[in-house]
Each structure stands twice: as C-alpha cells, then as structure tokens.
C-alpha cells in the first residue's frame, strides 16, 4: 500500500466531534480519488468517520 496522502490532518488531543468535523471540512475540498490521512487519539473518531464515509459520497 502506498503511503502517499493528498491531505493530512492531525487531530490528536481533540475530542468528538472535532476530528469528524475537521475531516468533513477537508474532504469537502478534495477531489475524487484523493486520499486523506487523519491522525486521531479520540477512539470514537474511528467509528464516527467510518460511518460518515459509508453514508456520504466519500
């Protein structure tokens, strides 16, 4: 797997819902096929972001 990312966001230390909100903001500026790397320490972020991606166009 390639380690190339088009955008990277470090939300370490931020709690829900901030990691998801920052991810949504970044995704809204990205083109289809681009990759986002999100660094998060909030355990809920991993679930929230996966669910968001499943129900959205991302």
TIDO-901508 format. One record per residue: y, x, z of N, C-alpha, C in turn; residue in one letter. Coordinates in steps of 0.2 Angstrom, whole numbers, plus 2048, in hexadecimal, padded with zeros to 3 digits. Layout:
BEGIN
YXZYXZYXZA
...
This chain:
BEGIN
7FA804800800800800806804800X
80B8037FC8118067FC815805802X
81980A80481E80A809825808807X
82680680182C8057FE82F7FE800X
8357FE8038387F880583F7F7802X
8417F28008487F17FD84D7F0802X
84B7ED80884F7EC80E84B7ED814X
84F7F081984C7F18208507EE825X
84E7EA82A8527E882F84E7EA836X
8527EC83A84F7EE8418527E9846X
84E7E58488507E084D84D7E1854X
84B7E78558487E985B84D7E8861X
84A7E586684E7E386C8517DC86CX
8517D98668537D286584E7CD866X
8507C786984B7C286A84C7BC866X
8477B88658477B286184D7AE863X
8517AB85E84F7AB8578527B1852X
8557B58558597BA8518557BE84CX
84F7C184E84C7C484884A7C0842X
8497B98438487B583E84E7B383AX
8537B283E85A7B183A85C7B7836X
85B7BD83985D7C38358597C482FX
8527C282F84E7C382A8507BD824X
8517B78268537B28228597B481EX
85E7B78218647B981E8637BF819X
85F7C481B85D7C98168597C6810X
8547C28118517BF80C8557BB807X
85A7B880A85E7B48058627B8800X
8637BF8028667C37FD8627C77F8X
85B7C67F98567CA7F68547C77F0X
8527CB7EB84F7C87E58477C77E6X
8447C37E183D7C27E283A7C87E0X
8347CA7E48317D07E38337D57E8X
8397D57EB83B7DA7EF8387DA7F6X
8377DF7F98347DF8008397E1806X
8377DD80B83B7DD8118377E0816X
83A7E581A8367E882083A7E6826X
8377E382A83A7E08308377E3836X
83B7E783A8387EA84183A7E5846X
8357E384A8377DE8508337E0856X
8367DF85C8327E08628307D9865X
8347D48638327CD86582C7CA862X
8277C98668207C78648207C1860X
8257BC8628257B685E8287B7857X
82B7BC85682E7BD84F8297BE84AX
8237C184B81E7C184781B7BB844X
81A7B68498187AF84881D7AB844X
8247AB8478297A884482A7AA83CX
82A7B083B82C7B28348267B182FX
8207B183281A7AF82D81B7A882CX
81C7A483181C79D82F82279B82BX
82879E82C82E79D82782C79F820X
8297A481F8277A78188227A2815X
81E79F81981979A81681C794814X
82179181882578B81682B78C812X
82D79281083379380C830796805X
83579780183379A7FB8327A27FBX
8327A58018317AC80182A7AE802X
